[in-house]
Amino acid sequence: MALACTKSNTLLWASIVNPLITKEGVSLMLLSRLPPLLSDWPALLSGAPCWQLNVDALQPTETPQAGGWLVLFGKGLGASHLARLSPLLAAQGLAATLYPPSEVAGVPLLLLGCDRFSPALVAELKSGVWEIDLCHLPALPTLSEPGLLVMDMDSTAIRIECIDEIARLAGVGEQVAAVTAAAMQGKLEFSDSLRNRVALLAGAPVTILDQVAANMPWMPGLQLMVDTLKGAGWKVAIASGGFTRFAGQLQRELGLDAIFANELAVEGGQLTGKVSGRIVDASVKAEVLQQLAQEYGIAAAQTVAIGDGANDLKMMSVAGLGIAIHAKPLVRAQAAATLNHHDLEGVICLLAARACSERRWDQR
């Protein structure tokens, strides 16, 4: 049976043979007709400098938006994610411009500029389940200018909690691990919890620190992230509630600019069960970031803090961009950006994203 010749059927037929259609005098690119690979999009969208994301379609525009940012990255990133995102933008009354795609550290990436930043959209995105990482941000640091990154160590730069590993070798693993978990979730005050955990280590031989250090697995992407940042003229430091024995080793192996961590007291070749000096807690971490930024002459907007626990939140709040990595729910809810599906290569994606805004679809 032949289709009736109606306006809607004409649009349907046009979309089958050519994804670029004209509706009421305006050319549209239907999201449903975009190719699976982002690398194929520029050839189809080269007819306009910028494209505005509307529900179900892209519309050419001369005016890019830059009042806020949406960064999407991950394997399998494609038009389906824009199709899911577009009604959420419309519900908040947001206008968004899609910039040409990129691939960073082997990860497909899309950047959208918005006419403004919307906390309501942030809440909406955080409440959903996505198979990619995406963040809505009021501002984005850039690798094209000097910057400062300060990261937590345990479960951020490395994949273990060092105090839990020390405790396991000392025979008090279960007791210490339970306190660590509660502290990272914000259920216990960090300084008191650290003193209580370290007290359980009294009498353990100091050589167990070397055992832990010899088997300290780096978070995937750590070397790449540090090398990329250092190559871009950034400063990289650790501010950790962990211990100097391990942070110092990372500094030597990675060429970090500074480390701040706790010092385990030792006497007669044994741990005394005490911490020497001021404890590096949430407030100290925030102070470290601000002091280093001042020392290095880095603008606040070009500072980044990364962590996974509740004691990283203050540091994140004073940074230009706070990033939670594989974090506890409390931290994911409060952090500006979250890495749920990526390791530290995700940091490079976020910091490289703003460069997409300098490109146009009709300039190849």
Buried (B, 14 or more C-beta within 10 A) or exposed (E): EEEEEEEEEEBEEBBEEEBBBEBEEEBBBBBEBBEEEBEEBBEBBBEBBBBBBBEEBBBBBEEBBBBBBBBBBBEEBBBBBBBEBBEBBBEBEBBBBBBBBBBBBEBBBBBBBBBEBBEEBBEBBBEEEBEBBBBBBBBBBBBEBBBBBBBBBBBBBBBBBBBBBBBBBBEBBEEBBEBBBEBBBBEBBBBEBBBBBBBBBBEBBBEBBEEBBEEBEBBEBBEBBBBBBBEBEBBBBBBBBBBBBBBBBBBEEBEBBBBBBBBBBBEEEBBBBBBEEEBBBBBBBBBBBBEBBEEBEBEEBBBBBBBBBBBBBBBBBBBBBBBBBBBBEBBBEBBBBBBBBBBBBBBBBBBBBBBBBEBBBEEE
